[in-house]
Amino acid sequence: MAVVLVIEDDASVREGMELALRRQGHTVHTAATGEDGVVQLRERAPDLVVLDLMLPGIDGFETCRRIRALGQVPIIMLTARSDDFDVVAGLEAGADDYVVKPIEPRVLDARIRAVLRRTAPEPGAAGPEQHGDLVIDRAGMLVRKHGEQVSLTPTELKLLLEISRTPGQVYSRSQLLASVWGHDYLGDSRLVDACVQRLRAKIEDVPARPDHVQTVRGFGYRFGRS
């Protein structure tokens, strides 16, 4: 079970999520504002944050950026709409997944468990792999570039581990949604594309001309051969 921080300004929604997640066995802390959420993050060190985008004071986007600046804790954002702008902006700010309101507790719990599974080491992983300037250690769940450890979120790491498993093989967005996120958004590629963008910013010398995570136009992505 996980320690979950819920940042939600609507008291009834917040209390409902807290009750539902406690029933699933999670330890839950709550905050009504982004400012308080950042304080709670420092004090509670949660395993995962559930973050509403529509907050008073600093909004969910800025709160997400502040949380991400402090570390790599997974973030599931809540949005009242599946509007492209809200979803893409939230993902670009650093969220790992999103859930559209009204919230189905079982769906939220499933998403939490799926995100946390991404932190588990791969069974039977071999030794570190050298891919040009990147070293990928599947057993240690670590990535190094030019000898320096790269700080990746669990989702970014899982995406890199998945796509680098077979260099040169093309992975469709639907394949990556299933293998990395553990669910299918019926063709919604925003999760994959936003995560690829963030990953490239961390592992590529020139993100606009990637050597490692390459786009195969009309199909998906592949990991460049070492």
PyMOL commands that set and color helices and strands:
alter all, ss='L'
color gray80, all
select helices_A, chain A and resi 11-23+34-44+60-70+84-93+105-117+154-163+173-181+190-203
alter helices_A, ss='H'
color red, helices_A
select strands_A, chain A and resi 3-7+27-31+48-52+75-79+97-100+129-131+134-137+142-145+148-149+170-172+213-216+220-223
alter strands_A, ss='S'
color yellow, strands_A
deselect
rebuild
show_as cartoon
